[in-house]
């Protein structure tokens, strides 16, 4: 929506409603502002869920890499080949094999 309705405008319209009513145009503007806030809220919640999911995936990948390092150290491995780490992060079913 190009013409964003501000919180201040909505509060002003709410004050006007208390003082005796709104014109039809003002009522439409208030409804549009409320709808805009709802759309913004839904969009924010969606972005937060996506960010949380990405954070969980990154944490799981870090745990997997730490596990690989720990197992490698226990076996006396001093260096890990890049392909082993890449395989661990890209091939979920075969993580234990790496």
C-alpha positions as CSV (number, residue, x, y, z in Angstrom):
1,X,0.0,0.0,0.0
2,X,1.7,3.2,-1.2
3,X,-0.2,5.6,1.1
4,X,0.7,4.2,4.5
5,X,-1.7,5.1,7.3
6,X,0.2,6.2,10.4
7,X,-0.6,5.2,14.0
8,X,-1.0,8.9,14.7
9,X,-3.7,9.2,12.0
10,X,-5.5,6.2,13.4
11,X,-5.4,7.6,17.0
12,X,-6.7,10.9,15.7
13,X,-9.6,9.1,13.9
14,X,-10.3,7.1,17.1
15,X,-10.5,10.4,19.1
16,X,-12.8,11.8,16.4
17,X,-15.1,8.7,16.8
18,X,-15.4,9.3,20.5
19,X,-16.3,12.9,20.0
20,X,-19.3,12.2,17.8
21,X,-18.6,10.0,14.8
22,X,-16.6,9.9,11.7
23,X,-17.4,10.7,8.1
24,X,-17.7,7.7,5.8
25,X,-14.2,8.6,4.3
26,X,-12.7,8.7,7.8
27,X,-14.3,5.4,8.8
28,X,-12.9,3.8,5.6
29,X,-9.4,5.2,6.4
30,X,-9.6,3.8,10.0
31,X,-10.6,0.4,8.7
32,X,-7.8,0.5,6.1
33,X,-5.3,1.4,8.8
34,X,-6.5,-1.5,11.0
35,X,-6.3,-3.9,8.0
36,X,-2.8,-2.6,7.3
37,X,-1.7,-3.2,10.8
38,X,-3.0,-6.7,10.7
39,X,-1.2,-7.4,7.4
40,X,2.0,-6.0,8.9
41,X,1.6,-8.2,12.0
42,X,1.1,-11.3,9.9
43,X,4.1,-10.5,7.8
44,X,6.3,-9.9,10.8
45,X,5.1,-13.2,12.4
46,X,5.9,-15.1,9.2
47,X,9.4,-13.5,9.0
48,X,10.1,-14.3,12.6
49,X,9.0,-18.0,12.1
50,X,11.4,-18.2,9.1
51,X,14.2,-16.6,11.0
52,X,13.6,-19.0,13.9
53,X,13.6,-22.0,11.6
54,X,16.8,-20.9,10.0
55,X,18.4,-20.4,13.4
56,X,17.3,-23.9,14.4
57,X,18.8,-25.4,11.2
58,X,22.1,-23.5,11.7
59,X,22.3,-24.8,15.3
60,X,21.7,-28.4,14.2
61,X,24.4,-28.0,11.6
62,X,26.8,-26.7,14.2
63,X,26.0,-29.6,16.5
64,X,26.7,-32.0,13.7
65,X,30.0,-30.4,12.8
66,X,31.0,-30.4,16.5
67,X,30.1,-34.1,16.7
68,X,32.2,-34.9,13.7
69,X,35.2,-33.0,15.2
70,X,34.8,-34.7,18.5
71,X,34.6,-38.2,16.9
72,X,37.6,-37.4,14.7
73,X,39.6,-36.2,17.6
74,X,38.8,-39.4,19.5
75,X,40.1,-41.4,16.6
76,X,43.3,-39.3,16.5
77,X,42.5,-37.4,13.3
78,X,44.4,-34.1,13.1
79,X,42.7,-32.7,10.0
80,X,39.3,-33.0,8.5
81,X,38.8,-33.0,4.7
82,X,36.5,-30.3,3.5
83,X,34.4,-33.0,1.6
84,X,33.6,-34.7,4.9
85,X,32.2,-31.5,6.4
86,X,30.3,-30.7,3.2
87,X,28.9,-34.3,3.1
88,X,27.8,-33.9,6.7
89,X,26.0,-30.7,6.1
90,X,24.4,-31.6,2.7
91,X,23.4,-35.3,3.1
92,X,21.1,-35.7,6.1
93,X,20.6,-39.5,5.8
94,X,24.3,-40.2,5.6
95,X,25.5,-37.9,8.5
96,X,26.5,-40.7,10.7
97,X,28.7,-42.2,7.9
98,X,30.8,-39.0,7.8
